[in-house]
Amino acid sequence: MPFGIGEQWIKAEGVVVATRDHEYGRDEYVVEVHPQGGAPFRADVKKWYAVGFWPPTVGDTVGVEYDPKSHAVRFDKSDRRTNMLAKTPASEKAQQDQAFNDALAGRTPTASDQSLAGLDPELQELANLQAGGTAQAPAADGKEGLDFQFDADGRPAAGQVNAVVGAVASGQMRTIKGKADEILATGTHGTAVITTASPLGKTVRDINPNADPSRLNDPMWLFTVEVSLAGQEPFPAVFGHRVPLAKLATVAPGVRLAVAVNPANRSSEVAIDWDRSPLS
């Protein structure tokens, strides 16, 4: 797609869904762009010819920029996932320096560091976030977890999803391997309707390199859903979860999923049964 004068470039996350090799290497990509607050769309994105370009592969989540009028898309040159020469943001550099100095001095994480904890099937360690940033209070059900506020339609308050996605992608929010398979095996089964779904900029490999090899390239997404279990009123939940590459095109608000829930922490411990999802 041609680029011209007057285009307004907006940053977003994108998932690579196909690549095409040319004579001198991988030059062209189909990227599914996920604008904040808008519907996903796909675009043909060309490699930018510059020293330092790191070619992504199918399933990778990368930074892009798009024009809302023309839907022209290009890779974000400030994104270190595709530009090896991109500078580390000052805030992230300061955190890296602090962590390095703490490790060198043998210091353990502070109490505030310990507050970045919660339960979540695939991420399992997330900060308690509200629209304005971190919140020290536990979630509404008394468990450590994501403290989201939902409206009457089961949708999170503005800014909360973007705050979590940004914190995970930047490394400010810790992530470790989770327990989705355990919840599917032992939890209460039901259905859930997606209210929001956003890529987190990480893959299963980033969270748990020892996971099932067939899942390592699956991207991680943040979901908010309305869960329905037999004999209970529907309730909202928020959790991180992998999305199989073959299912990426089916993930969107309004899609119904087969899920399992840990009744002891139903607002954040939800696992998607991808073998049965999406439901018709």
C-alpha positions in Angstrom: 0.0 0.0 0.0 1.5 3.4 -1.0 2.5 5.9 1.6 1.8 9.6 1.1 1.8 13.1 2.6 -0.7 13.7 5.3 -0.8 10.3 6.8 -1.2 10.1 10.6 0.8 7.3 12.1 -0.6 5.6 15.3 1.3 3.0 17.2 -0.4 -0.4 17.8 0.4 -4.1 18.3 0.3 -6.5 15.4 0.5 -10.3 15.0 2.4 -11.8 12.0 0.1 -14.3 10.3 2.0 -15.0 7.1 5.4 -14.2 5.4 6.6 -14.3 1.9 10.3 -14.7 0.9 11.8 -12.9 -2.0 15.1 -13.3 -3.6 17.2 -11.8 -0.9 15.2 -13.0 2.2 12.0 -12.5 4.1 10.7 -9.2 2.8 6.9 -9.2 3.1 4.5 -9.9 5.9 0.7 -10.2 6.5 0.2 -8.5 9.9 -3.1 -8.5 11.8 -3.2 -5.0 13.4 -5.0 -4.5 16.7 -5.8 -0.8 17.2 -6.6 0.4 20.6 -10.4 0.5 20.8 -10.9 -0.5 17.2 -11.5 -3.6 15.1 -8.5 -5.7 14.0 -7.5 -5.6 10.4 -4.9 -7.2 8.2 -2.3 -5.5 6.0 0.6 -6.2 3.7 3.7 -4.9 5.5 7.1 -4.6 3.8 10.4 -5.0 5.4 12.2 -1.8 6.0 15.7 -1.9 4.6 18.0 -0.8 7.3 20.8 -2.2 9.4 19.5 -3.8 12.5 16.1 -5.1 11.1 15.2 -8.4 12.9 12.8 -10.3 10.7 9.8 -11.6 12.7 8.2 -15.0 12.1 4.6 -16.2 12.0 3.0 -15.8 15.4 5.3 -13.1 16.6 3.7 -10.0 18.1 5.4 -6.8 17.0 5.0 -3.1 17.1 3.5 -1.4 14.1 2.3 2.0 13.0 -0.8 2.5 10.9 -2.7 5.3 9.2 -6.4 5.2 10.4 -7.7 6.6 7.0 -5.8 4.5 4.5 -4.9 1.5 6.8 -1.4 1.7 5.5 0.9 -0.1 8.0 4.6 -0.2 8.6 6.8 -1.7 11.3 7.5 0.6 14.3 11.2 1.3 14.1 11.3 2.1 17.9 10.2 -1.5 18.6 13.1 -3.6 19.8 11.4 -6.8 18.7 12.1 -5.9 15.1 14.9 -3.3 15.4 18.0 -4.5 17.2 19.4 -0.9 17.2 16.3 0.6 18.9 17.2 2.3 22.2 15.8 0.9 25.5 13.3 3.4 27.0 14.7 5.4 29.9 12.2 4.0 32.4 13.0 0.4 31.4 16.7 1.1 31.4 16.4 2.5 35.0 14.6 -0.7 36.1 17.2 -2.9 34.5 20.0 -0.9 36.2 18.3 -1.2 39.5 17.7 -4.9 39.1 21.3 -5.4 38.1 22.7 -3.4 41.1 20.3 -5.3 43.5 21.5 -8.6 42.2 25.2 -7.6 42.4 24.7 -6.4 46.0 22.7 -9.5 47.0 19.6 -7.5 47.8 16.2 -9.2 47.6 13.0 -7.6 46.1 11.3 -5.0 48.2 7.8 -5.3 49.6 6.5 -3.1 46.8 8.1 -5.6 44.3 6.3 -8.4 46.1 3.0 -6.7 45.5 3.3 -7.4 41.8 1.6 -10.8 42.2 -1.6 -12.4 41.3 -3.1 -15.6 39.9 -3.8 -16.1 36.2 -3.8 -19.2 34.1 -1.0 -18.5 31.7 0.7 -15.4 33.2 0.0 -16.2 36.9 2.0 -13.1 38.1 0.4 -9.8 37.3 0.1 -6.5 39.2 -3.2 -5.3 40.6 -4.0 -2.5 38.1 -6.7 0.1 37.9 -7.1 2.8 35.3 -4.5 5.1 37.0 -1.8 2.5 37.6 -0.9 0.0 40.3 -3.2 -0.6 43.2 -2.1 -2.2 46.4 -5.5 -3.5 47.4 -6.5 -7.1 46.5 -9.1 -7.8 43.9 -12.8 -7.5 44.7 -13.1 -11.2 45.6 -10.4 -11.0 48.2 -7.8 -12.7 46.1 -4.5 -11.3 44.8 -5.1 -10.5 41.2 -6.1 -8.0 38.6 -8.4 -5.4 40.2 -10.5 -4.4 37.2 -13.7 -2.3 37.3 -16.5 -3.5 34.9 -19.6 -1.7 33.7 -23.1 -3.2 33.5 -22.3 -4.9 30.1 -19.2 -6.6 31.6 -16.7 -4.4 29.9 -13.6 -3.0 31.8 -13.3 0.7 32.5 -11.4 2.7 29.9 -7.6 2.4 30.0 -7.4 -0.7 32.2 -6.7 -3.2 29.4 -4.2 -0.9 27.8 -2.4 -0.4 31.1 -1.9 -4.1 31.6 -0.9 -4.7 28.0 1.7 -1.9 28.2 3.0 -3.1 31.5 3.5 -6.7 30.3 5.0 -5.7 27.0 7.5 -3.3 28.7 8.6 -5.9 31.3 7.2 -3.8 34.2 4.8 -6.6 35.0 6.3 -9.9 35.8 5.1 -13.1 34.1 5.8 -16.7 34.8 4.5 -20.1 33.6 0.9 -20.9 34.4 -1.6 -23.6 34.9 -4.3 -23.5 32.2 -4.2 -27.3 31.6 -4.7 -27.9 35.3 -7.8 -25.7 35.3 -9.2 -27.5 32.3 -8.7 -30.8 34.0 -10.1 -29.9 37.5 -12.2 -26.7 37.1 -15.9 -26.0 36.5 -16.7 -26.0 32.8 -18.9 -23.4 31.2 -18.9 -20.8 28.5 -17.6 -17.2 28.1 -18.2 -14.3 25.7 -15.2 -12.2 24.9 -15.7 -8.5 25.8 -12.1 -7.4 24.9 -9.0 -9.2 23.6 -5.6 -7.6 23.3 -2.1 -9.1 22.4 0.4 -8.8 25.2 3.5 -8.7 23.0 4.8 -12.1 24.3 4.6 -15.7 23.2 4.4 -18.9 25.2 8.2 -19.2 24.7 8.7 -16.0 26.5 6.6 -17.1 29.5 7.6 -20.7 29.7 10.3 -22.0 27.3 9.8 -25.5 28.7 6.2 -25.7 27.6 4.8 -28.0 24.9 6.9 -27.3 21.8 3.8 -27.1 19.7 2.7 -24.1 21.7 5.9 -22.1 22.0 5.1 -19.7 19.2 1.5 -19.1 20.3 1.0 -15.4 21.2 -0.2 -14.4 24.6 -3.3 -12.2 24.9 -5.2 -10.5 27.6 -8.9 -11.4 27.7 -11.8 -9.9 29.5 -14.9 -12.0 29.3 -18.4 -12.6 30.7 -18.5 -16.2 32.1 -21.6 -18.3 32.3 -21.7 -21.4 34.6 -24.6 -23.6 35.3 -26.7 -22.4 38.2 -24.9 -19.1 38.5 -25.4 -15.5 37.4 -22.9 -14.5 34.6 -19.9 -12.7 35.9 -16.9 -10.8 34.4 -13.3 -12.2 34.5 -9.9 -11.0 33.2 -7.0 -13.3 32.5 -4.0 -13.8 30.2 -4.0 -16.8 27.9 -2.3 -18.2 24.8 -4.0 -18.1 21.5 -3.2 -20.9 19.0 -1.9 -19.6 15.7 -4.7 -21.3 13.9 -7.3 -19.5 16.1 -6.0 -16.0 15.8 -8.5 -14.9 13.2 -11.4 -16.1 15.4 -10.5 -13.9 18.4 -12.8 -10.9 18.7 -15.4 -9.3 21.0 -18.6 -11.2 21.0 -17.1 -14.6 20.3 -18.2 -17.4 22.6 -15.6 -19.7 24.1 -15.6 -23.0 26.0 -13.9 -22.4 29.3 -13.1 -23.9 32.7 -12.9 -21.8 35.9 -11.3 -22.3 39.3 -14.3 -21.7 41.6 -12.0 -20.4 44.3 -10.8 -17.5 42.2 -13.3 -17.3 39.3 -12.6 -13.7 38.4 -9.0 -14.4 37.2 -8.4 -18.2 36.9 -10.1 -19.0 33.6 -8.7 -21.4 31.0 -9.9 -21.6 27.4 -10.6 -25.0 25.8 -9.2 -24.3 22.4 -10.1 -27.7 21.1 -13.8 -26.7 21.4 -13.6 -23.0 20.9 -15.0 -20.9 19.4 -18.5 -22.1 20.0 -21.1 -21.7 17.3 
